[in-house]
Amino acid sequence: MILLACAGCGLFTPAPPVVEGPRLRSVDGGPGYYAGFAPTLPTSPEYFPVAVWLESVVEPGDVQLDRQMGINTYAGLTTNSDLGQVEREGSFALTGWTASGASGFMLTDEADMWAGAGSAPWSGMYPGEGDICVPASSSCGFTVQESLAGTAPPGMLVYTNYGKGVTFWQSDSDAGRFVNEFQDVVSADNYWFTDPFICGPSEGGAALNGGQPLPAEECRSAANYGWTIDRMRELVEPEGSRPVWALVEVGHPFQEPAGGSIEGPEIRAAVWSSIIHGARGIVYFNHSFGGDCTTQHVLRGPCGDTVRPWVEGINAQIALLAPVLNAPFADGVAASSQDVDLATKLHDGALFVLAASTGDGAQEVTIDVACSGALTAVVIGEERSVPVTDGAIRDVFTDANAVHLYELVGGDTCGLGDGS
């Protein structure tokens, strides 16, 4: 049953959502952000980065196979790869070495964790090679990043991924230095569905439960991928000045069995939670180090058979909606007092509402649309529509991983223009 706020309703009626006046907010960095670098990624509104992490391109047809899954970018292409094949097939690569044809330079992975927040000298060693910092007990992550950034070709787009140091363990000052000083595009990998440690008191518990262990039902949630994006965006200075990408696992990324393997609906929910919270790109972590099927290429091989159709479907929707996702947010247009995350976009004279469940079961949700006067909400990819009645969308979210993407039809754009 849906409970609506009204005069004279009982004490248990939820309060109406607070809807502020509508206003436009650009995507982080602005729509032309990548144009400020050379070499760089495409600036076309038709391009939304959908990347795979540390993949190789060594066999004929590798890129075509990935493109069939909707992958258009390589984040950390392996050094033995055929970069020419990437170019010929119309994809893009961020490499950790100087290479003609690369679209960006990737520094390293998780230096915040293996080198720590500090400016001690760096030995040049990586994990497993020997002492990293000098002295060994010191921290030198800032030195690592500064040194690696100095090897990037001048003017080239630079990307880095961080980990739990930035998201959980370090002060805002130290984490902010990592996020702001060394790269142009940034991400962090918190694998909420599969990490056997992330619910602990020093990680998810520290961030979301006052330092106590985070209960599984609160920890193993797609909404927490959105939390990771919020954490990274809050560290960016000036606010909104650079893109934050999201890392989402597609297999069993830990050797320990406790974390388990992610499932298709969880991948979809994690991706859309990230986008709703402002992620400007998606990177799939493509390796399984444990579980029943270990591989470096989850999406290409048999280990990915159960999740591949889901990933293909997600990527097809992202490709379809890329101009919408690159368009401004229309904040203050849609709101709900129920367990959903919402983002509204304005593109080409139409409003789009992206909605993802944050609850733990089935729910009927009311989404109040403040001002558009729309008559119908087309549910993208579901071959159905729902009426907009009395300024509200009412729809069923079947479980904790439910996502609905709506295009509002009829009415106007709340005086915000056409989104161009």
TAJO-V190376 format. One record per residue. N is the residue number from 0. RES is the residue in three letters. PSI is psi in whole degrees, -180 to 180 (none if undefined). D_FIRST is the distance of its C-alpha to the first C-alpha in Angstrom with 1 decimal. Layout:
n->N res->RES psi->PSI d_first->D_FIRST
n->N res->RES psi->PSI d_first->D_FIRST
//
This chain:
n->0 res->MET psi->138 d_first->0.0
n->1 res->ILE psi->127 d_first->3.8
n->2 res->LEU psi->122 d_first->6.4
n->3 res->LEU psi->139 d_first->9.6
n->4 res->ALA psi->136 d_first->13.0
n->5 res->CYS psi->160 d_first->15.2
n->6 res->ALA psi->132 d_first->18.4
n->7 res->GLY psi->2 d_first->18.1
n->8 res->CYS psi->166 d_first->14.6
n->9 res->GLY psi->172 d_first->14.6
n->10 res->LEU psi->-23 d_first->16.2
n->11 res->PHE psi->7 d_first->13.2
n->12 res->THR psi->127 d_first->11.7
n->13 res->PRO psi->146 d_first->12.6
n->14 res->ALA psi->148 d_first->15.8
n->15 res->PRO psi->148 d_first->16.0
n->16 res->PRO psi->147 d_first->17.7
n->17 res->VAL psi->117 d_first->21.4
n->18 res->VAL psi->110 d_first->22.8
n->19 res->GLU psi->170 d_first->26.6
n->20 res->GLY psi->145 d_first->28.9
n->21 res->PRO psi->143 d_first->29.2
n->22 res->ARG psi->150 d_first->32.1
n->23 res->LEU psi->144 d_first->33.6
n->24 res->ARG psi->123 d_first->34.4
n->25 res->SER psi->155 d_first->36.7
n->26 res->VAL psi->154 d_first->36.2
n->27 res->ASP psi->132 d_first->38.2
n->28 res->GLY psi->-15 d_first->41.9
n->29 res->GLY psi->158 d_first->41.4
n->30 res->PRO psi->-25 d_first->41.4
n->31 res->GLY psi->22 d_first->45.1
n->32 res->TYR psi->-47 d_first->45.3
n->33 res->TYR psi->-20 d_first->46.8
n->34 res->ALA psi->-13 d_first->49.6
n->35 res->GLY psi->3 d_first->51.1
n->36 res->PHE psi->159 d_first->52.4
n->37 res->ALA psi->124 d_first->54.9
n->38 res->PRO psi->162 d_first->54.5
n->39 res->THR psi->-179 d_first->50.7
n->40 res->LEU psi->165 d_first->47.6
n->41 res->PRO psi->149 d_first->46.8
n->42 res->THR psi->-2 d_first->45.6
n->43 res->SER psi->139 d_first->44.2
n->44 res->PRO psi->-13 d_first->40.6
n->45 res->GLU psi->-8 d_first->40.3
n->46 res->TYR psi->119 d_first->40.9
n->47 res->PHE psi->122 d_first->38.2
n->48 res->PRO psi->121 d_first->39.7
n->49 res->VAL psi->102 d_first->38.4
n->50 res->ALA psi->163 d_first->40.9
n->51 res->VAL psi->141 d_first->41.9
n->52 res->TRP psi->127 d_first->43.4
n->53 res->LEU psi->54 d_first->47.1
n->54 res->GLU psi->160 d_first->47.5
n->55 res->SER psi->153 d_first->50.9
n->56 res->VAL psi->94 d_first->52.3
n->57 res->VAL psi->-19 d_first->55.3
n->58 res->GLU psi->145 d_first->55.1
n->59 res->PRO psi->134 d_first->55.3
n->60 res->GLY psi->-4 d_first->51.9
n->61 res->ASP psi->-46 d_first->50.0
n->62 res->VAL psi->-40 d_first->48.7
n->63 res->GLN psi->-40 d_first->48.0
n->64 res->LEU psi->-43 d_first->45.9
n->65 res->ASP psi->-40 d_first->43.9
n->66 res->ARG psi->-33 d_first->43.5
n->67 res->GLN psi->-25 d_first->42.1
n->68 res->MET psi->-2 d_first->39.3
n->69 res->GLY psi->11 d_first->38.8
n->70 res->ILE psi->127 d_first->40.7
n->71 res->ASN psi->-1 d_first->43.0
n->72 res->THR psi->149 d_first->44.3
n->73 res->TYR psi->121 d_first->46.0
n->74 res->ALA psi->101 d_first->45.5
n->75 res->GLY psi->53 d_first->48.7
n->76 res->LEU psi->137 d_first->50.4
n->77 res->THR psi->154 d_first->52.8
n->78 res->THR psi->-19 d_first->56.5
n->79 res->ASN psi->12 d_first->57.7
n->80 res->SER psi->158 d_first->55.5
n->81 res->ASP psi->94 d_first->56.8
n->82 res->LEU psi->-28 d_first->55.6
n->83 res->GLY psi->-37 d_first->57.3
n->84 res->GLN psi->-39 d_first->54.9
n->85 res->VAL psi->-47 d_first->52.0
n->86 res->GLU psi->-47 d_first->53.7
n->87 res->ARG psi->-33 d_first->54.7
n->88 res->GLU psi->1 d_first->51.2
n->89 res->GLY psi->21 d_first->49.7
n->90 res->SER psi->-177 d_first->47.8
n->91 res->PHE psi->146 d_first->48.4
n->92 res->ALA psi->137 d_first->49.4
n->93 res->LEU psi->115 d_first->49.5
n->94 res->THR psi->158 d_first->52.5
n->95 res->GLY psi->13 d_first->53.9
n->96 res->TRP psi->160 d_first->57.4
n->97 res->THR psi->122 d_first->59.2
n->98 res->ALA psi->131 d_first->59.0
n->99 res->SER psi->131 d_first->59.7
n->100 res->GLY psi->-10 d_first->56.7
n->101 res->ALA psi->149 d_first->54.1
n->102 res->SER psi->-2 d_first->51.4
n->103 res->GLY psi->172 d_first->51.1
n->104 res->PHE psi->127 d_first->52.3
n->105 res->MET psi->128 d_first->50.3
n->106 res->LEU psi->-70 d_first->51.7
n->107 res->THR psi->-175 d_first->50.5
n->108 res->ASP psi->128 d_first->47.5
n->109 res->GLU psi->39 d_first->46.3
n->110 res->ALA psi->-25 d_first->49.5
n->111 res->ASP psi->-27 d_first->47.5
n->112 res->MET psi->-49 d_first->47.2
n->113 res->TRP psi->-15 d_first->50.6
n->114 res->ALA psi->-18 d_first->52.7
n->115 res->GLY psi->171 d_first->50.8
n->116 res->ALA psi->100 d_first->50.8
n->117 res->GLY psi->169 d_first->54.4
n->118 res->SER psi->25 d_first->57.5
n->119 res->ALA psi->162 d_first->60.0
n->120 res->PRO psi->148 d_first->62.1
n->121 res->TRP psi->133 d_first->60.6
n->122 res->SER psi->-15 d_first->62.8
n->123 res->GLY psi->-5 d_first->61.5
n->124 res->MET psi->154 d_first->60.0
n->125 res->TYR psi->169 d_first->56.5
n->126 res->PRO psi->133 d_first->54.7
n->127 res->GLY psi->-7 d_first->56.8
n->128 res->GLU psi->-18 d_first->60.0
n->129 res->GLY psi->-168 d_first->61.3
n->130 res->ASP psi->131 d_first->60.9
n->131 res->ILE psi->-46 d_first->58.7
n->132 res->CYS psi->159 d_first->59.6
n->133 res->VAL psi->112 d_first->63.0
n->134 res->PRO psi->170 d_first->63.3
n->135 res->ALA psi->-27 d_first->60.9
n->136 res->SER psi->-4 d_first->59.1
n->137 res->SER psi->178 d_first->58.2
n->138 res->SER psi->139 d_first->55.4
n->139 res->CYS psi->23 d_first->56.1
n->140 res->GLY psi->-37 d_first->53.0
n->141 res->PHE psi->-39 d_first->53.8
n->142 res->THR psi->-42 d_first->57.2
n->143 res->VAL psi->-51 d_first->55.9
n->144 res->GLN psi->-40 d_first->53.6
n->145 res->GLU psi->-41 d_first->56.4
n->146 res->SER psi->-46 d_first->58.9
n->147 res->LEU psi->-39 d_first->56.7
n->148 res->ALA psi->-31 d_first->55.7
n->149 res->GLY psi->-15 d_first->59.4
n->150 res->THR psi->-8 d_first->59.8
n->151 res->ALA psi->140 d_first->57.4
n->152 res->PRO psi->137 d_first->59.1
n->153 res->PRO psi->133 d_first->59.3
n->154 res->GLY psi->-11 d_first->56.6
n->155 res->MET psi->145 d_first->54.5
n->156 res->LEU psi->132 d_first->50.7
n->157 res->VAL psi->135 d_first->50.2
n->158 res->TYR psi->144 d_first->47.1
n->159 res->THR psi->145 d_first->46.4
n->160 res->ASN psi->139 d_first->43.7
n->161 res->TYR psi->-179 d_first->43.3
n->162 res->GLY psi->-140 d_first->41.6
n->163 res->LYS psi->-19 d_first->40.6
n->164 res->GLY psi->-52 d_first->43.4
n->165 res->VAL psi->-41 d_first->41.9
n->166 res->THR psi->-30 d_first->38.3
n->167 res->PHE psi->-45 d_first->38.7
n->168 res->TRP psi->-26 d_first->42.2
n->169 res->GLN psi->158 d_first->44.2
n->170 res->SER psi->159 d_first->44.3
n->171 res->ASP psi->-35 d_first->42.8
n->172 res->SER psi->-49 d_first->46.4
n->173 res->ASP psi->-44 d_first->47.5
n->174 res->ALA psi->-40 d_first->44.4
n->175 res->GLY psi->-34 d_first->44.7
n->176 res->ARG psi->-44 d_first->48.3
n->177 res->PHE psi->-46 d_first->47.4
n->178 res->VAL psi->-33 d_first->44.7
n->179 res->ASN psi->-20 d_first->46.8
n->180 res->GLU psi->-16 d_first->50.5
n->181 res->PHE psi->-12 d_first->51.0
n->182 res->GLN psi->169 d_first->48.9
n->183 res->ASP psi->-27 d_first->47.2
n->184 res->VAL psi->137 d_first->44.1
n->185 res->VAL psi->152 d_first->42.4
n->186 res->SER psi->172 d_first->39.9
n->187 res->ALA psi->144 d_first->39.0
n->188 res->ASP psi->102 d_first->37.9
n->189 res->ASN psi->111 d_first->35.3
n->190 res->TYR psi->81 d_first->34.1
n->191 res->TRP psi->-30 d_first->31.0
n->192 res->PHE psi->-21 d_first->30.1
n->193 res->THR psi->-14 d_first->33.6
n->194 res->ASP psi->121 d_first->35.8
n->195 res->PRO psi->-10 d_first->36.7
n->196 res->PHE psi->-15 d_first->37.6
n->197 res->ILE psi->-19 d_first->35.1
n->198 res->CYS psi->-2 d_first->32.8
n->199 res->GLY psi->169 d_first->35.9
n->200 res->PRO psi->-22 d_first->36.6
n->201 res->SER psi->-1 d_first->39.0
n->202 res->GLU psi->-105 d_first->36.7
n->203 res->GLY psi->-35 d_first->32.9
n->204 res->GLY psi->-38 d_first->33.1
n->205 res->ALA psi->-38 d_first->35.4
n->206 res->ALA psi->-35 d_first->33.3
n->207 res->LEU psi->-3 d_first->29.8
n->208 res->ASN psi->34 d_first->30.4
n->209 res->GLY psi->29 d_first->33.4
n->210 res->GLY psi->2 d_first->35.9
n->211 res->GLN psi->155 d_first->34.2
n->212 res->PRO psi->140 d_first->33.3
n->213 res->LEU psi->121 d_first->29.9
n->214 res->PRO psi->147 d_first->27.7
n->215 res->ALA psi->-40 d_first->27.2
n->216 res->GLU psi->-22 d_first->23.4
n->217 res->GLU psi->-24 d_first->24.1
n->218 res->CYS psi->-50 d_first->27.3
n->219 res->ARG psi->67 d_first->26.7
n->220 res->SER psi->136 d_first->24.3
n->221 res->ALA psi->-31 d_first->24.7
n->222 res->ALA psi->-25 d_first->23.8
n->223 res->ASN psi->-22 d_first->27.1
n->224 res->TYR psi->-36 d_first->29.1
n->225 res->GLY psi->-37 d_first->27.8
n->226 res->TRP psi->-42 d_first->29.1
n->227 res->THR psi->-42 d_first->32.5
n->228 res->ILE psi->-43 d_first->32.7
n->229 res->ASP psi->-45 d_first->31.8
n->230 res->ARG psi->-46 d_first->34.5
n->231 res->MET psi->-41 d_first->37.1
n->232 res->ARG psi->-34 d_first->36.3
n->233 res->GLU psi->-26 d_first->36.7
n->234 res->LEU psi->-21 d_first->40.1
n->235 res->VAL psi->131 d_first->41.3
n->236 res->GLU psi->136 d_first->43.8
n->237 res->PRO psi->157 d_first->43.9
n->238 res->GLU psi->131 d_first->40.1
n->239 res->GLY psi->16 d_first->39.1
n->240 res->SER psi->-11 d_first->42.7
n->241 res->ARG psi->152 d_first->42.4
n->242 res->PRO psi->143 d_first->40.0
n->243 res->VAL psi->128 d_first->38.1
n->244 res->TRP psi->164 d_first->37.5
n->245 res->ALA psi->141 d_first->35.1
n->246 res->LEU psi->129 d_first->36.3
n->247 res->VAL psi->128 d_first->34.0
n->248 res->GLU psi->152 d_first->35.5
n->249 res->VAL psi->7 d_first->35.5
n->250 res->GLY psi->-129 d_first->37.1
n->251 res->HIS psi->85 d_first->38.2
n->252 res->PRO psi->-2 d_first->39.9
n->253 res->PHE psi->149 d_first->41.2
n->254 res->GLN psi->-32 d_first->43.8
n->255 res->GLU psi->139 d_first->41.9
n->256 res->PRO psi->-19 d_first->39.7
n->257 res->ALA psi->-36 d_first->37.1
n->258 res->GLY psi->-37 d_first->35.4
n->259 res->GLY psi->-174 d_first->34.9
n->260 res->SER psi->145 d_first->34.5
n->261 res->ILE psi->152 d_first->31.7
n->262 res->GLU psi->162 d_first->29.7
n->263 res->GLY psi->-51 d_first->29.0
n->264 res->PRO psi->-30 d_first->25.3
n->265 res->GLU psi->-39 d_first->26.2
n->266 res->ILE psi->-48 d_first->29.0
n->267 res->ARG psi->-45 d_first->26.9
n->268 res->ALA psi->-40 d_first->24.3
n->269 res->ALA psi->-41 d_first->27.3
n->270 res->VAL psi->-49 d_first->29.0
n->271 res->TRP psi->-32 d_first->26.3
n->272 res->SER psi->-43 d_first->25.4
n->273 res->SER psi->-46 d_first->29.1
n->274 res->ILE psi->-42 d_first->29.4
n->275 res->ILE psi->-35 d_first->26.4
n->276 res->HIS psi->3 d_first->28.3
n->277 res->GLY psi->6 d_first->31.5
n->278 res->ALA psi->135 d_first->33.4
n->279 res->ARG psi->8 d_first->36.0
n->280 res->GLY psi->157 d_first->36.9
n->281 res->ILE psi->133 d_first->35.8
n->282 res->VAL psi->122 d_first->38.3
n->283 res->TYR psi->124 d_first->37.7
n->284 res->PHE psi->114 d_first->39.5
n->285 res->ASN psi->17 d_first->41.1
n->286 res->HIS psi->141 d_first->42.8
n->287 res->SER psi->116 d_first->42.1
n->288 res->PHE psi->-7 d_first->44.4
n->289 res->GLY psi->-167 d_first->43.0
n->290 res->GLY psi->-166 d_first->41.0
n->291 res->ASP psi->-11 d_first->42.2
n->292 res->CYS psi->95 d_first->43.3
n->293 res->THR psi->139 d_first->45.1
n->294 res->THR psi->158 d_first->45.9
n->295 res->GLN psi->-1 d_first->46.5
n->296 res->HIS psi->63 d_first->45.0
n->297 res->VAL psi->-49 d_first->41.5
n->298 res->LEU psi->-21 d_first->40.5
n->299 res->ARG psi->-26 d_first->43.9
n->300 res->GLY psi->-173 d_first->44.4
n->301 res->PRO psi->-28 d_first->43.0
n->302 res->CYS psi->-23 d_first->41.3
n->303 res->GLY psi->11 d_first->38.8
n->304 res->ASP psi->-37 d_first->38.2
n->305 res->THR psi->-29 d_first->34.6
n->306 res->VAL psi->-19 d_first->33.5
n->307 res->ARG psi->-46 d_first->35.7
n->308 res->PRO psi->-35 d_first->33.6
n->309 res->TRP psi->-45 d_first->30.7
n->310 res->VAL psi->-42 d_first->33.2
n->311 res->GLU psi->-42 d_first->34.6
n->312 res->GLY psi->-42 d_first->31.2
n->313 res->ILE psi->-48 d_first->30.4
n->314 res->ASN psi->-34 d_first->33.9
n->315 res->ALA psi->-41 d_first->33.7
n->316 res->GLN psi->-40 d_first->30.7
n->317 res->ILE psi->-44 d_first->32.5
n->318 res->ALA psi->-43 d_first->35.6
n->319 res->LEU psi->-41 d_first->33.8
n->320 res->LEU psi->7 d_first->32.2
n->321 res->ALA psi->-46 d_first->35.2
n->322 res->PRO psi->-32 d_first->36.1
n->323 res->VAL psi->-45 d_first->32.6
n->324 res->LEU psi->-28 d_first->32.6
n->325 res->ASN psi->-6 d_first->36.0
n->326 res->ALA psi->169 d_first->35.0
n->327 res->PRO psi->151 d_first->34.1
n->328 res->PHE psi->143 d_first->30.8
n->329 res->ALA psi->81 d_first->29.2
n->330 res->ASP psi->148 d_first->28.0
n->331 res->GLY psi->8 d_first->25.9
n->332 res->VAL psi->-43 d_first->24.4
n->333 res->ALA psi->145 d_first->20.9
n->334 res->ALA psi->157 d_first->18.8
n->335 res->SER psi->146 d_first->15.4
n->336 res->SER psi->5 d_first->14.4
n->337 res->GLN psi->-175 d_first->12.5
n->338 res->ASP psi->71 d_first->14.5
n->339 res->VAL psi->147 d_first->16.4
n->340 res->ASP psi->142 d_first->20.0
n->341 res->LEU psi->146 d_first->21.1
n->342 res->ALA psi->140 d_first->24.4
n->343 res->THR psi->136 d_first->25.5
n->344 res->LYS psi->149 d_first->28.8
n->345 res->LEU psi->120 d_first->31.1
n->346 res->HIS psi->128 d_first->33.5
n->347 res->ASP psi->43 d_first->35.7
n->348 res->GLY psi->14 d_first->33.9
n->349 res->ALA psi->148 d_first->30.4
n->350 res->LEU psi->139 d_first->27.5
n->351 res->PHE psi->133 d_first->25.7
n->352 res->VAL psi->121 d_first->22.6
n->353 res->LEU psi->126 d_first->22.7
n->354 res->ALA psi->132 d_first->19.5
n->355 res->ALA psi->137 d_first->19.4
n->356 res->SER psi->142 d_first->16.9
n->357 res->THR psi->7 d_first->18.2
n->358 res->GLY psi->-173 d_first->15.7
n->359 res->ASP psi->17 d_first->16.6
n->360 res->GLY psi->-170 d_first->14.1
n->361 res->ALA psi->144 d_first->11.4
n->362 res->GLN psi->148 d_first->8.7
n->363 res->GLU psi->127 d_first->7.1
n->364 res->VAL psi->138 d_first->9.5
n->365 res->THR psi->123 d_first->10.8
n->366 res->ILE psi->112 d_first->14.6
n->367 res->ASP psi->129 d_first->16.6
n->368 res->VAL psi->115 d_first->19.9
n->369 res->ALA psi->-41 d_first->22.4
n->370 res->CYS psi->-5 d_first->25.2
n->371 res->SER psi->-29 d_first->25.7
n->372 res->GLY psi->16 d_first->24.7
n->373 res->ALA psi->150 d_first->23.8
n->374 res->LEU psi->-26 d_first->22.5
n->375 res->THR psi->147 d_first->21.5
n->376 res->ALA psi->112 d_first->20.7
n->377 res->VAL psi->126 d_first->22.7
n->378 res->VAL psi->106 d_first->21.4
n->379 res->ILE psi->129 d_first->24.8
n->380 res->GLY psi->3 d_first->25.9
n->381 res->GLU psi->1 d_first->23.1
n->382 res->GLU psi->44 d_first->24.5
n->383 res->ARG psi->166 d_first->21.5
n->384 res->SER psi->158 d_first->20.2
n->385 res->VAL psi->146 d_first->17.1
n->386 res->PRO psi->151 d_first->17.5
n->387 res->VAL psi->106 d_first->17.7
n->388 res->THR psi->127 d_first->16.3
n->389 res->ASP psi->39 d_first->17.3
n->390 res->GLY psi->23 d_first->18.5
n->391 res->ALA psi->142 d_first->15.4
n->392 res->ILE psi->131 d_first->14.6
n->393 res->ARG psi->122 d_first->11.1
n->394 res->ASP psi->163 d_first->11.4
n->395 res->VAL psi->131 d_first->10.7
n->396 res->PHE psi->112 d_first->12.9
n->397 res->THR psi->-25 d_first->13.8
n->398 res->ASP psi->-174 d_first->15.7
n->399 res->ALA psi->-19 d_first->17.8
n->400 res->ASN psi->13 d_first->20.2
n->401 res->ALA psi->138 d_first->18.1
n->402 res->VAL psi->134 d_first->19.8
n->403 res->HIS psi->137 d_first->19.4
n->404 res->LEU psi->119 d_first->22.2
n->405 res->TYR psi->140 d_first->21.9
n->406 res->GLU psi->123 d_first->24.8
n->407 res->LEU psi->131 d_first->24.1
n->408 res->VAL psi->134 d_first->26.0
n->409 res->GLY psi->169 d_first->27.4
n->410 res->GLY psi->-151 d_first->27.9
n->411 res->ASP psi->-167 d_first->30.0
n->412 res->THR psi->35 d_first->30.2
n->413 res->CYS psi->28 d_first->29.8
n->414 res->GLY psi->16 d_first->33.6
n->415 res->LEU psi->-2 d_first->33.9
n->416 res->GLY psi->-153 d_first->36.3
n->417 res->ASP psi->1 d_first->36.1
n->418 res->GLY psi->4 d_first->35.8
n->419 res->SER psi->none d_first->39.4
//
